């Protein structure tokens, strides 16, 4: 971290402080997605909600995030990532938690859930774009830590909300407590430093040494700013056109892979618990233990593999991604498996494999994006030699990536009526087969070409 700090030119303490505050905010946001799970049966009983209304409540989160992720990314590129993060994430989460605390109708619940979806789009678009500027060289490491923190939040917050409800036998205490935690995150956000695309332009690096004006700017760009640029930006530096971002075959391969990954996860969240209870007749305690073990393994995998992703060649990332998808298809074997221990082992392997897929996927996406901008050491994605300022388009780049993820979640919700027709677990198995087949098709054109180039 210290070496990377000297290379990029941003102060080490500012980078670390920003990383911890942003990771904390993202973990709270991700934990709130699951925190309503133990409280929703209470709201359902209080307001006499139907199962369809409950399904809409959980599905509208992904729909809102899908609709606003890309526009939010574009807006953040114009007004600044930090400004939008300060206005949006912590404040929206605090307000939505207060709405849950005082909710007396289904409409209020939906409004609060929509705000959570809006906040999620800000967290996973604007915050990641903000952190990509000072952590350009170690982006995968930071993302791995953020993913691990999110899983910790999803493990702790639902348990806390359930326990607080048992203390008072009312939803007010858990919701108001969560609102207080969100308010703390919001206050911490105001201590975040401001990072600009060029370190020499950042207020936090005013005392950093500057290079002469006649520095070889193309060399500094290709080595991720190994020498600090002068205050004036190079004339060739400009924002990446939208059509380049949307017409890249490499990025579309990642978009498709990301969408299929989230579709797979969407079916897993609903189908597996049903299969465990209806087919294997497992107790709720045993099911909870399986989920706890899988989440803990995911936390360890994210924290350990993240720093390694920045050092692995693209060809090996492709191999790791496809291998993860193959391992993720193992639950198909449970079609002929009725042993709870074998099934539990296969489930844990599957969830860990999916988590392994996430890290090389986001790393490939970021490297392809840098190649499009011409700021990667080996830019072969585009024939143009024009250098684009990659930091000016981080928002819409991550907005497009997150939109593909939320699209998969929205599709899994839209296909939910088929679960009752075909059977939840068999629907999941069919989807798993389609997911793996589609991955092979979408990866052939670009991923295999990368493998041939680098081997």
C-alpha positions as CSV (number, residue, x, y, z in Angstrom):
1,X,0.0,0.0,0.0
2,X,2.8,2.4,0.9
3,X,4.7,1.7,-2.4
4,X,1.5,2.2,-4.4
5,X,0.9,5.4,-2.6
6,X,4.3,6.8,-3.6
7,X,3.7,5.8,-7.2
8,X,0.3,7.3,-7.6
9,X,1.1,10.4,-5.5
10,X,-1.8,10.4,-3.0
11,X,-0.9,10.5,0.7
12,X,-0.9,7.1,2.3
13,X,-3.0,8.2,5.4
14,X,-5.6,9.8,3.2
15,X,-5.9,6.7,1.0
16,X,-6.3,4.4,4.0
17,X,-8.8,6.7,5.8
18,X,-10.9,6.9,2.6
19,X,-10.8,3.1,2.1
20,X,-12.0,2.3,5.6
21,X,-14.8,4.9,5.6
22,X,-16.1,3.8,2.2
23,X,-15.8,0.1,3.0
24,X,-17.8,0.7,6.2
25,X,-20.5,2.6,4.3
26,X,-20.8,-0.1,1.7
27,X,-20.9,-2.9,4.3
28,X,-23.8,-1.1,6.0
29,X,-25.6,-0.7,2.7
30,X,-25.1,-4.3,1.8
31,X,-26.2,-5.5,5.3
32,X,-29.4,-3.6,5.1
33,X,-30.4,-5.6,2.0
34,X,-30.7,-8.7,4.2
35,X,-31.6,-6.9,7.5
36,X,-35.3,-6.8,6.5
37,X,-35.5,-10.5,6.1
38,X,-36.1,-11.3,9.8
39,X,-38.5,-8.3,10.1
40,X,-40.6,-8.8,7.0
41,X,-42.7,-11.6,8.6
42,X,-43.6,-9.1,11.3
43,X,-44.7,-6.5,8.8
44,X,-46.5,-9.1,6.8
45,X,-48.5,-10.1,9.9
46,X,-49.1,-6.5,11.0
47,X,-50.3,-5.3,7.6
48,X,-51.8,-8.6,6.4
49,X,-49.7,-8.6,3.3
50,X,-50.0,-11.2,0.6
51,X,-47.1,-13.3,-0.6
52,X,-47.2,-11.3,-3.9
53,X,-46.8,-8.1,-2.0
54,X,-43.8,-9.5,-0.1
55,X,-42.2,-10.6,-3.4
56,X,-42.7,-7.1,-4.8
57,X,-41.2,-5.6,-1.7
58,X,-37.9,-7.6,-2.2
59,X,-37.9,-7.3,-6.0
60,X,-38.4,-3.6,-6.2
61,X,-34.9,-3.1,-4.6
62,X,-33.2,-4.6,-7.7
63,X,-35.6,-2.8,-10.1
64,X,-34.8,0.6,-8.7
65,X,-31.1,-0.1,-8.6
66,X,-31.2,-1.3,-12.2
67,X,-33.0,1.8,-13.4
68,X,-30.8,4.4,-11.6
69,X,-27.3,2.8,-11.6
70,X,-26.2,4.0,-15.0
71,X,-27.7,7.5,-14.8
72,X,-26.2,7.9,-11.3
73,X,-22.8,7.0,-12.8
74,X,-23.1,9.5,-15.5
75,X,-24.1,12.2,-13.0
76,X,-21.2,11.4,-10.7
77,X,-18.8,11.9,-13.6
78,X,-20.2,15.4,-14.1
79,X,-20.7,16.7,-10.5
80,X,-18.0,14.6,-8.8
81,X,-18.0,11.2,-7.1
82,X,-17.5,12.5,-3.6
83,X,-20.3,15.1,-3.8
84,X,-22.8,12.6,-4.9
85,X,-21.7,10.0,-2.3
86,X,-22.1,12.6,0.5
87,X,-25.5,13.7,-0.6
88,X,-26.8,10.2,-1.4
89,X,-25.7,7.1,0.3
90,X,-25.6,7.7,4.1
91,X,-28.5,10.2,4.1
92,X,-30.8,7.9,2.0
93,X,-30.0,4.9,4.2
94,X,-30.7,6.9,7.4
95,X,-34.0,8.2,6.1
96,X,-35.1,4.8,4.8
97,X,-34.4,3.2,8.1
98,X,-36.5,5.9,9.9
99,X,-39.3,5.2,7.4
100,X,-39.2,1.5,8.4
101,X,-39.3,2.4,12.0
102,X,-42.5,4.5,11.6
103,X,-44.1,2.6,8.7
104,X,-47.8,2.1,9.1
105,X,-48.7,1.1,5.5
106,X,-47.5,-1.0,2.6
107,X,-46.8,2.1,0.5
108,X,-44.3,3.5,3.2
109,X,-42.5,0.1,3.2
110,X,-42.2,0.2,-0.6
111,X,-40.9,3.8,-0.5
112,X,-38.3,2.9,2.1
113,X,-37.2,-0.1,0.1
114,X,-36.9,2.0,-3.1
115,X,-34.6,4.4,-1.2
116,X,-32.5,1.4,-0.2
117,X,-32.2,0.4,-3.8
118,X,-31.3,4.0,-4.8
119,X,-28.7,4.1,-2.1
120,X,-27.3,0.7,-3.3
121,X,-26.8,2.1,-6.8
122,X,-24.8,5.0,-5.3
123,X,-22.7,2.7,-3.1
124,X,-21.7,0.3,-5.8
125,X,-21.3,2.9,-8.5
126,X,-20.1,6.2,-7.0
127,X,-18.1,4.8,-4.1
128,X,-16.2,2.3,-6.2
129,X,-15.6,5.0,-8.8
130,X,-14.3,7.3,-6.1
131,X,-11.9,4.6,-4.7
132,X,-10.6,3.7,-8.2
133,X,-8.8,7.0,-8.5
134,X,-6.3,6.6,-5.5
135,X,-6.2,2.8,-5.8
136,X,-5.8,2.4,-9.5
137,X,-2.9,0.0,-9.2
138,X,-4.4,-2.0,-6.4
139,X,-8.1,-1.8,-7.4
140,X,-8.8,-5.6,-7.0
141,X,-7.3,-5.7,-3.5
142,X,-9.6,-2.8,-2.4
143,X,-12.6,-4.4,-4.0
144,X,-11.8,-7.8,-2.4
145,X,-11.7,-6.1,1.1
146,X,-15.0,-4.3,0.3
147,X,-16.6,-7.6,-0.7
148,X,-15.5,-9.2,2.5
149,X,-16.8,-6.3,4.5
150,X,-20.2,-6.5,2.7
151,X,-20.5,-10.2,3.6
152,X,-19.6,-9.4,7.2
153,X,-22.4,-6.8,7.2
154,X,-24.9,-9.3,5.7
155,X,-24.0,-11.7,8.4
156,X,-24.2,-9.3,11.4
157,X,-27.0,-6.9,10.6
158,X,-29.8,-9.4,10.1
159,X,-28.8,-11.1,13.3
160,X,-28.8,-7.8,15.2
161,X,-32.2,-6.8,13.9
162,X,-33.7,-10.1,14.8
163,X,-32.1,-10.0,18.3
164,X,-33.3,-6.4,18.9
165,X,-36.8,-7.3,17.9
166,X,-36.8,-10.1,20.5
167,X,-35.7,-7.6,23.2
168,X,-38.7,-5.2,22.7
169,X,-41.1,-7.3,20.6
170,X,-41.4,-4.4,18.2
171,X,-39.8,-3.3,14.9
172,X,-39.1,0.3,16.2
173,X,-35.9,-0.6,18.2
174,X,-34.1,-2.5,15.4
175,X,-35.0,0.1,12.8
176,X,-34.0,3.1,14.9
177,X,-30.7,1.4,15.8
178,X,-29.9,0.8,12.2
179,X,-30.8,4.4,11.4
180,X,-28.3,5.5,14.1
181,X,-25.5,3.4,12.5
182,X,-26.4,4.8,9.1
183,X,-26.2,8.4,10.5
184,X,-22.7,7.6,11.9
185,X,-21.6,6.4,8.5
186,X,-23.0,9.6,7.0
187,X,-21.0,11.7,9.4
188,X,-17.8,9.8,8.7
189,X,-18.4,10.4,5.0
190,X,-17.8,14.2,5.5
191,X,-14.3,13.4,6.6
192,X,-13.4,11.8,3.3
193,X,-10.6,13.5,1.3
194,X,-11.1,14.7,-2.2
195,X,-9.2,12.9,-4.9
196,X,-8.8,14.3,-8.4
197,X,-7.8,12.4,-11.5
198,X,-4.3,13.9,-11.4
199,X,-2.5,13.8,-8.0
200,X,-0.9,17.1,-8.6
201,X,-4.3,18.7,-8.8
202,X,-5.5,17.2,-5.5
203,X,-5.5,19.4,-2.4
204,X,-4.1,16.5,-0.4
205,X,-1.0,16.3,-2.5
206,X,-0.1,20.0,-2.7
207,X,3.2,19.4,-1.0
208,X,4.1,16.5,-3.3
209,X,7.1,17.0,-5.7
210,X,6.2,17.9,-9.3
211,X,7.9,16.8,-12.4
212,X,9.0,19.2,-15.1
213,X,6.4,20.3,-17.6
214,X,8.2,18.6,-20.4
215,X,7.8,15.1,-18.8
216,X,7.0,12.2,-21.1
217,X,3.3,12.3,-20.4
218,X,2.5,9.1,-22.4
219,X,5.0,7.2,-20.3
220,X,3.6,8.5,-17.1
221,X,0.1,7.6,-18.2
222,X,1.1,4.1,-19.2
223,X,2.8,3.4,-15.9
224,X,-0.2,4.6,-13.9
225,X,1.4,7.9,-13.0
226,X,4.9,6.8,-12.1
227,X,5.9,10.4,-12.2
228,X,3.5,13.1,-11.1
229,X,2.1,15.2,-13.9
230,X,2.3,19.0,-13.9
231,X,-0.8,21.0,-12.9
232,X,-2.0,21.4,-16.5
233,X,-3.6,18.3,-17.9
234,X,-2.3,16.9,-21.2
235,X,-4.2,18.3,-24.2
236,X,-5.0,14.8,-25.4
237,X,-6.6,13.8,-22.1
238,X,-10.4,13.7,-22.5
239,X,-13.5,11.8,-21.5
240,X,-14.0,8.3,-23.0
241,X,-17.0,8.5,-25.4
242,X,-20.1,6.7,-24.5
243,X,-20.1,4.7,-27.7
244,X,-16.7,3.3,-27.0
245,X,-17.8,2.1,-23.6
246,X,-21.0,0.4,-25.0
247,X,-19.5,-1.0,-28.2
248,X,-16.6,-2.9,-26.7
249,X,-16.9,-6.7,-27.2
250,X,-14.7,-7.3,-24.2
251,X,-16.9,-5.3,-21.9
252,X,-20.0,-6.9,-23.3
253,X,-18.6,-10.3,-22.4
254,X,-18.1,-9.2,-18.8
255,X,-21.6,-7.6,-18.8
256,X,-23.2,-10.9,-19.9
257,X,-21.1,-12.9,-17.4
258,X,-22.1,-10.5,-14.6
259,X,-25.8,-10.7,-15.5
260,X,-25.7,-14.5,-15.5
261,X,-23.9,-14.5,-12.2
262,X,-26.5,-12.4,-10.5
263,X,-29.3,-14.5,-12.1
264,X,-27.7,-17.6,-10.7
265,X,-27.5,-15.9,-7.2
266,X,-31.1,-14.8,-7.4
267,X,-32.4,-18.3,-7.9
268,X,-30.0,-19.6,-5.2
269,X,-31.3,-17.2,-2.5
270,X,-34.9,-18.5,-2.9
271,X,-34.6,-22.0,-4.3
272,X,-32.0,-23.6,-2.1
273,X,-33.7,-22.9,1.3
274,X,-37.0,-24.3,-0.2
275,X,-35.2,-27.4,-1.4
276,X,-33.5,-27.9,2.0
277,X,-36.7,-27.7,3.9
278,X,-39.2,-29.3,1.4
279,X,-37.0,-32.1,-0.1
280,X,-34.2,-32.8,2.4
281,X,-36.4,-31.8,5.5
282,X,-33.5,-30.0,7.2
283,X,-34.1,-28.0,10.3
284,X,-33.9,-24.2,10.3
285,X,-30.8,-24.4,12.6
286,X,-29.0,-26.8,10.2
287,X,-29.9,-24.5,7.2
288,X,-28.6,-21.5,9.1
289,X,-25.4,-23.2,9.9
290,X,-24.8,-24.1,6.2
291,X,-25.4,-20.5,5.2
292,X,-23.1,-19.2,8.0
293,X,-20.2,-21.5,6.9
294,X,-20.6,-20.5,3.3
295,X,-20.6,-16.8,4.1
296,X,-17.5,-17.2,6.3
297,X,-15.7,-19.0,3.5
298,X,-16.7,-16.2,1.1
299,X,-15.3,-13.6,3.5
300,X,-11.9,-15.4,3.7
301,X,-11.8,-15.9,-0.1
302,X,-12.5,-12.3,-0.8
303,X,-10.0,-10.9,1.7
304,X,-7.2,-13.3,0.5
305,X,-7.7,-13.4,-3.2
306,X,-8.3,-9.6,-3.7
307,X,-4.7,-8.6,-3.4
308,X,-3.6,-11.4,-5.7
309,X,-5.9,-10.4,-8.5
310,X,-3.8,-7.3,-9.3
311,X,-0.7,-9.5,-9.9
312,X,-2.3,-12.2,-12.0
313,X,-2.1,-12.0,-15.8
314,X,-5.4,-11.6,-17.8
315,X,-5.1,-15.1,-19.3
316,X,-5.0,-16.7,-15.8
317,X,-7.9,-14.6,-14.7
318,X,-9.9,-16.0,-17.6
319,X,-9.0,-19.5,-16.6
320,X,-9.9,-18.8,-12.9
321,X,-13.2,-17.3,-14.0
322,X,-14.3,-20.2,-16.2
323,X,-13.0,-22.7,-13.6
324,X,-15.2,-21.0,-11.0
325,X,-18.2,-21.3,-13.2
326,X,-17.6,-25.0,-13.7
327,X,-17.3,-25.5,-9.9
328,X,-20.5,-23.4,-9.5
329,X,-22.4,-25.9,-11.6
330,X,-21.8,-28.7,-9.0
331,X,-25.2,-28.4,-7.3
332,X,-26.6,-30.0,-10.5
333,X,-25.3,-33.3,-9.1
334,X,-27.8,-33.0,-6.2
335,X,-30.5,-34.1,-8.6
336,X,-29.4,-37.6,-7.6
337,X,-28.3,-36.7,-4.1
338,X,-30.5,-36.9,-1.0
339,X,-27.8,-37.0,1.6
340,X,-27.8,-33.8,3.6
341,X,-24.0,-33.8,4.2
342,X,-23.1,-34.3,0.6
343,X,-25.6,-31.6,-0.4
344,X,-24.2,-29.2,2.2
345,X,-20.7,-29.7,1.0
346,X,-21.7,-29.2,-2.7
347,X,-23.6,-26.0,-1.7
348,X,-20.6,-24.6,0.2
349,X,-18.4,-25.3,-2.8
350,X,-20.9,-23.7,-5.2
351,X,-21.2,-20.4,-3.2
352,X,-17.4,-20.2,-2.7
353,X,-16.9,-20.8,-6.5
354,X,-19.3,-18.0,-7.3
355,X,-17.4,-15.7,-5.0
356,X,-14.2,-16.6,-6.7
357,X,-15.8,-15.7,-10.0
358,X,-16.6,-12.2,-8.8
359,X,-13.0,-11.0,-8.2
360,X,-11.5,-12.0,-11.6
361,X,-14.6,-10.7,-13.3
362,X,-14.3,-7.1,-11.8
363,X,-10.6,-7.2,-12.4
364,X,-11.0,-8.1,-16.0
365,X,-13.6,-5.4,-16.4
366,X,-11.3,-2.7,-14.9
367,X,-8.3,-3.7,-17.1
368,X,-10.4,-3.8,-20.3
369,X,-11.7,-0.3,-19.4
370,X,-8.2,1.0,-18.9
371,X,-7.2,-0.4,-22.3
372,X,-10.1,1.4,-23.9
373,X,-8.8,4.6,-22.3
374,X,-5.3,3.9,-23.5
375,X,-3.9,4.1,-20.0
376,X,-3.0,0.4,-19.7
377,X,0.6,-0.7,-20.3
378,X,-0.5,-2.8,-23.3
379,X,-3.5,-1.2,-25.0
380,X,-4.7,-3.5,-27.8
381,X,-8.4,-3.3,-27.2
382,X,-8.7,-0.3,-29.5
383,X,-6.6,0.8,-32.5
384,X,-6.8,4.4,-31.6
385,X,-3.7,5.9,-30.0
386,X,-5.7,8.7,-28.3
387,X,-5.3,8.8,-24.6
388,X,-8.5,9.3,-22.6
389,X,-8.7,10.4,-19.0
390,X,-9.9,7.2,-17.4
391,X,-10.9,8.9,-14.1
392,X,-13.5,11.1,-15.8
393,X,-15.6,8.1,-16.9
394,X,-15.3,5.8,-13.9
395,X,-18.9,6.6,-12.9
396,X,-20.6,5.5,-16.1
397,X,-18.2,2.5,-16.5
398,X,-19.1,1.1,-13.0
399,X,-22.7,2.1,-13.6
400,X,-22.9,-0.1,-16.7
401,X,-21.2,-2.9,-14.8
402,X,-23.7,-2.7,-11.9
403,X,-26.6,-2.4,-14.2
404,X,-25.8,-5.8,-15.7
405,X,-25.7,-7.3,-12.2
406,X,-29.1,-5.8,-11.1
407,X,-30.6,-6.9,-14.4
408,X,-29.8,-10.5,-13.5
409,X,-31.4,-10.0,-10.1
410,X,-34.5,-8.4,-11.7
411,X,-34.8,-11.3,-14.1
412,X,-34.7,-13.9,-11.3
413,X,-37.5,-12.0,-9.6
414,X,-39.5,-11.8,-12.9
415,X,-39.2,-15.5,-13.5
416,X,-40.3,-16.4,-10.0
417,X,-43.8,-17.5,-11.1
418,X,-42.2,-20.4,-12.9
419,X,-40.9,-21.8,-9.6
420,X,-44.4,-23.0,-8.7
421,X,-45.0,-24.5,-12.1
422,X,-41.7,-26.4,-12.6
423,X,-40.5,-26.8,-9.0
424,X,-38.1,-24.4,-7.4
425,X,-35.0,-26.6,-7.2
426,X,-35.4,-28.0,-10.7
427,X,-35.9,-24.5,-12.1
428,X,-32.6,-23.6,-10.4
429,X,-30.9,-26.6,-12.0
430,X,-32.2,-25.7,-15.5
431,X,-31.1,-22.1,-15.0
432,X,-27.6,-23.3,-13.8
433,X,-27.2,-25.3,-17.1
434,X,-28.3,-22.3,-19.1
435,X,-25.9,-20.0,-17.2
436,X,-22.9,-22.2,-17.8
437,X,-23.7,-22.7,-21.5
438,X,-24.3,-19.0,-22.0
439,X,-21.0,-18.2,-20.3
440,X,-19.1,-20.5,-22.6
441,X,-20.7,-18.8,-25.6
442,X,-20.1,-15.2,-24.4
443,X,-16.5,-15.9,-23.4
444,X,-15.3,-17.6,-26.6
445,X,-14.8,-14.5,-28.7
446,X,-12.9,-12.3,-26.2
447,X,-11.6,-14.4,-23.3
448,X,-10.0,-17.1,-25.6
449,X,-8.3,-14.4,-27.7
450,X,-6.8,-13.0,-24.5
451,X,-5.5,-16.4,-23.5
452,X,-3.9,-16.9,-26.9
453,X,-2.2,-13.5,-26.8
454,X,-0.6,-13.9,-23.4
455,X,0.4,-17.6,-23.7
